[in-house]
């Protein structure tokens, strides 16, 4: 069927959002905004999102899995809808989709991607060592991540052994492989 300028229509911008993220235990993510509008509507606009995300028409409160925008006289002017990755999620990737719909209008879909990361730990190398230098790469890493330690002996010195420990806990040795 062909569409005319009197058919119900909805639109949203932008059509994609930057990846959402937060460190485990520190959710929700920062909110991002989409602008939703509609014309010639015969019903309200419904904005719904997957379980790992939440949306609201108010940036700081009222988040849930769906909001309805009142059709009024058939036109919804550009209305901000705030989207965020909800708190309490497990570490890992969290993809989702926003579906914006209204009766007799074509749905608008916005793909979402996000992640919950592990807590970052600072990798500190002792300073003021005699006989060479040790470097860590990276200097911040999640638990379980690989960190490369490089020893560069000064002339006339050689590395014979090293011990790696958790800060403030000389009994918890870090695995070195």
N, C-alpha and C positions, 0 to 999 in steps of 0.2 A: 504494500500500500504506500502511496505517496504521502509525504507530510506537508502540511500547510502551516502558515504562520499562526494559525489559531490552535494547532495541536499543543497539548501540554508538553512542556519541556523543562528539564532541569540541567544545571551545569555546576561544575565545581572547579576551583583552581587553587593551588596547582594540582596537576594530575599525578604527581608523585612527591613523596616527602623523603627527607634525608633519613638514614637509619637511626632508630631510637636505641638508646643504651643506658645502662646504669650498672654500678657494681652491686653484686649480690648483697641483699640486706639493706640496700640504700634506695629502693624505688619509691615512687614511680619515676619514670624518665621525665625530662623537661618536655613540656607540651609544645606541639607544633600546630600551625593553623591552616585550615582550608576555608575557603569562602564558598558558600553554597547559595544558589539563587534559582528561581523558577518563574515561569510565566504560563499563562493560560491554564492554571492548575484547577483540577476538579477535586483534588484531595490534598491533604497535608504532605509535606516532604518528610520521608522517614530516612534517617541516617543511622545505619547499624554497623557494628564492628565486631570482629572475632573476640573470643574470650580473653586473649592475652592483652588486649588493648581496651581503653576506655575513652569516651568522648563526652564533651559538655559544651554548652553555649556560653559558659562562664569559665574563664581561665583558671580560677582558683578553687572551684567547688562544683558540686553537682555531677560528678562523673559517673557514667554507667555505660552499658553496652549499646544503648540507642537513645536518640533524641528525635523528637518530632518538631518540625518547623511549621507553624500555622499558615495555611494557604491564604488566609485573609480573603480578599476579593479575587483571588486567583493569581496573585503575584507575590513572590517572596523576594524582597530585595536582598542584595549580597549580605549574608549573615555568617559571621565567624563561627566555626566549629573547631574546638580544641581537641587534639588527639594526643594520647600518651600511652606508653607501655606501662601496664599496671604494676603495682608493687607486689612483692611476695612470690615472684616467679623464680623458677630454678635457673641455675647457670646454663647458658646455651643460647641457641638461635630461636627467635620467636617471630615467625612471619604471620601476616594477617592481611585482611582486606576490609576496606570500607565499602559498603554498598549503599548508594543513595538512590531512593526510589520514590515514585509517586504514581498513582493510578494513571494509566494510559500514556505515561512518559517513558522514554528509554532510560534504563538504569545507568548510573555512572558508577564505575568501580575504581578504587584507588588501592594499589598494592602497597603493603607496609612490610618493612623488615626491621628487625631489631635484635638486640642481644643483651643478655645479662652476663657480665664478666665476673671473674673471680677477683678477690681483693688483691690489690697490687702490694707487693712487699719491696722495700728498698734493699738493694744489694750493696753493702758497704765493704770496702776493702781497707784494711788497716793502712794507715799512712806512717811515714817516718821509718820505713823498713830499711834495714841495713843490707846491702848486697844485691839490690835490684828493685824491680817494680812488679806489681800485680794489678791487672785490669780486669774488670767484670763487664760483660756485654750480654744482655742489657743491664742497666743499673736499677731497673725496676721490673718485677716479674710476678705473675700469679703463682700460687701454689701449684706445684707439678710442672711448671714451665722449665725449659732448659736454659741455663745460664752458662756461658763460656767464661772460664777464668784463664787468663793468660799470664804466665810468669816470664819475666825477662831478667835473667841474672846479670848483674854488673860484671865487668871483666874480672876474672879471677875467682868468680863465685859460680856455684851450680846449685840447682834445686834438688834437694834430697827427699823432702816430704812436705806435705802441708795438711793442716786440719781445718775443716770448715764447720762452724757452729752457728746455731741460732743465737741472735743477739740476746744477751742477758741470761743465757741458759747454756752453760758450758757442758751440760750433760746430754743435750740433744744434738747429735752430730747430723749434719746434712749429708745426704747421699751424694757421693762423687763417683762418677763413672767415666 
